[in-house]
Amino acid sequence: MNEFERARKVLAGGVNSPVRAFGAVGGDPIFIERAEGAYLYGSDAKRYLDYVGSWGPMVAGHAHPKVVEAVQEAAARGLSFGAPTELETRLAEVVIERAPSIERLRFVNSGTEATMSALRLARAATGRELIVKFEGCYHGHSDSLLVAAGSGALTFGMPTSPGVPAALAHLTLVLPYNDLEAAAQLLGERGGDIAAVIVEPVAGNMGCVPPEPGFLEGLMAAARSKGTLVIFDEVMTGFRVGPGGAQRLYGLVPDLTTFGKVIGGGLPVAAFGGRAGLMAQLAPEGPVYQAGTLSGNPLGMAAGLATLELTAEPGFYRRLDETTQKLAEGLQAAAHEAGVALTVNRVCGMFSLFFAEGEVRRFHEVKRSDAKLYARWFHAMLEAGVHFAPSAFETAFVSSAHGEKEIDATLSVARNAFASLIA
């Protein structure tokens, strides 16, 4: 009995998050025993050069000594108190200093919890029930957000999972990402009924898809003309694409923002925040209820603080951007040399490979990507010791632990993998 078969006897589907099961690429998942720097070490005694990075938070690499030391020191003082700590205040001060839109925030334990709470706050603040999301953007698995587009761009959403009430899904409107015309039309017609628009400023859950010039600016203007709040879901982009997230990168100030991944340094930490007046509507100051026993957990706060301190080192994001650019351009060139159609999108340390011709800026263009070809490439890379996401439509991540040696090794393996696709 292999490890996956054993896991399937006691875990639903053998995993604790669906994509880990390798269903999109075939085969059995690898099981990891430890990680360090840019590498994973599997229970199969193999070392893997990693571009998943625990789905984004390992911006400084795995098991960075400063992060590990901070967590160990916090653990020695106690694992959880269910009471305020100075660590919570310190991490909040760092986030507020770096993110232009945040005056007050609240820590939670997951991105799903953050987006769910932000939407509740937006509905309460506006007295409206409808929300707008974008096709291909993922904001966690709360009922209101497990929704796909209806029969047209301006129709109500439909549930994408059993157990999501249709009536609740019908409170969510779905638009195509990067389509400002559709967004402006919807907000012009229905804006008075819409509490909030939630958007990934850089889409990361249909692969990495950057915003087209003017899209975010136009969306925010259209929303605010109707009193609709704008929520940036920066669970993935926050402190990953720059020192203040995508909002600082693009010079924008949303009404509310959700964070996760990096601010926990690999531990389950997320947050939502915005203007002080909005956040004052949360209990205990206001009537909007939200609570969590493990929110602000001292281990997570310590890991987040240590990670954000590392990202504050001079040149951190410049080096991350340059490393990712070298990798992206090298992958594009290797595919072209092999005669494989490939488009690589990236924003700083995020990037994605789409096995398709032409630009990929909208969800229908993402769907052109050849998922079966990606699966073959994925296994060729994995067999040679390079670990990418086991899905054609996930974002890959570079960390500060990825140096010239790692990039050169990756491109060498990738050339052979691309060549194998046409053999």
Beta strands, then each sheet from edge to edge (+ up, - down):
strand 1: 32-36
strand 2: 39-42
strand 3: 47-50
strand 4: 104-108
strand 5: 130-135
strand 6: 147-148
strand 7: 158-159
strand 8: 172-176
strand 9: 194-199
strand 10: 229-234
strand 11: 256-259
strand 12: 270-274
strand 13: 343-347
strand 14: 350-354
strand 15: 386-387
strand 16: 396-397
sheet 1: 1+ 2- 3+ 15+
sheet 2: 4+ 12- 11+ 10+ 9+ 5+ 8+
sheet 3: 6+ 7-
sheet 4: 13+ 14- 16+
end
